[in-house]
Amino acid sequence: TFAEACAICHRKGHRPLDDLHLTRAQWNEAIERMEDYRRGVPQAMRPALLDYLLAMRSAAPGRAKQ
């Protein structure tokens, strides 16, 4: 899901996500914002994408970006 929906723009050297450490709710808000850029993620694919983002770039306690 990440490769299909996000990696087009978010990859090393071009809008990397490496420094983001967000909560599930914050990642969901970010996904919703991407719909403004015509990079919407189908609702059926969102849970898997959120699980991936949390596993790879989750917010450690006290580290969530505001």
N, C-alpha and C positions, 0 to 999 in steps of 0.2 A: 504494500500500500504506500509506504514512504517513497519507494522508488518511482511509482507511477504518479503520485500526486504532489510530491514535494521536491524530490531530487532534481527536477528540471531546473529549479532556481537555487535550492539550498544544498550546496556541496562545498567541499574545501575550496577556499579561495574566492568563493562567490556566495555571499549571504550565508556564511556558515552558522550553524546552530550550536556549535561547540560550547560557547560561553553561556548559553541559556540553561537555567535550572529552574523549571517551573513546576507548579502543582498540576494535577489533572485538570482542574477548572481553568487554570491559566492557559494550558495547552489547548483546551477546547475553545477558549476565546480567541486564541491565535489562529486556529483553524478557521473559525468563523470569519475573522478579518480577511483571510486569504480569499474568501469568496468575492470580495471587492476587486480582487485582481484576476478574477475568472479562474481561480485554482481551487474551486470547491471540491470537497471530498464527499462522496455520497454517504448518506446517513448510515447505510449498512456497513460501510468500511471504517467509520469513525472509531468504534471501540477497538479494533485491531491497531489502528494508527495511534490512538492514545496509549494503549498498552505498550507499544514499541517506544514511543517518545518517553514515557515514564521509565521504562527499563534502561534506555540509553542516556537520557538526559533529565533525570528526575531531580526534584528539589530536595536536597538534603535538609534536614531540620535547620531552620534559620537562614537558608541560602536562597529561598525563592526570590526572584526578581519582582519588583513592584511595577 
